[in-house]
């Protein structure tokens, strides 16, 4: 799945004077698919590739690819909690 930069997609679309419906027609998708991307909700890499082409921008300008492992990225809080749980003098 891909996490879109919804704000940027909307800015680019509006800069062209397009409605969500018009962008959706150009990429042969539904208006709801465009709306989901503009809301920043995870969507397919294929959808964002189509959006990028239609808006004439690089994929990386409007989206980032989420890790495919299915495992959420570690956070600083998780690292700290793990470090606190380890007995002193034990290296991980």
N, C-alpha and C positions, 0 to 999 in steps of 0.2 A: 504494500500500500504506500501511497505517497501523501505527504502532508503539504497541501497547497498554501501559498502565501495569498490568502483570499483578498486581502486589501489591495495587493499589487495587481491581481487579476482584474479586480473591479476598476482600479485606476486606469489600467491599460484599455479595458473594454470601453469605459466611458470616454476616454481620450479619443477613441475612434468614432464616438457618437453612436455606438451600438447598444442595443438592449440585450438582456440576457437571452431573449428569444432569438435574436439575430445571430449571436455567437453560437447558440445551440444548433441552429440550422446549418451554419457553416461547418460545424464539426459532426453533424448528423447525430446529435444527441438531444436529450430533453432539456427543457429549461430548468427542470429540477436538478439535473446533473450539474449544470453551470452554477446554480444557486448553492449547491452543496460545496462545490469547490471554492466559491467566494466566501462561504461561511468558515472556511479553513478546516472542514471535516476531511478525514482521510478518504481518498478516492484512488482509482486505479492509475498506475503509471501511464497507461495508454491514454486515458482521458486527458491527463495533464500534458502529454506530448502533443495531442491534437490541439489543445488550447494554446500551447506555446506556438505551434505552427501558425494557427489562425491569427494570433496576435503579433506574429513576426518577432518573437523574442526567444532567447535561449531558455531551455527547460529550467536551468538552475536559477533563473531570475524569478520564476513563479512557483517553484516547488522544491522540495527535498525528499529524497527517497528514505523511507523508514527502514530500519534494519529488518532483514527477512528472517531472522532467527526466531521471532515470536517471543523473544525475551525482552522485557522492557530495559532500557538503558539504566545503568546504575546511577544513583544520585549521591550527592555528598552526604546526605543524611544516612543513607544505607551504609556507606563506608564508615562513617563515624560510629554507628550502632554496632557494626561488626567488630571494629577495633576495640570498643569498650567491652564487648563480650569475651574477647580473647584474654586468657590469663597472662599476667605479666611475664615477660621473658620468653614467650612462645612466639616464634616468627611464623607467619602464614606462608 
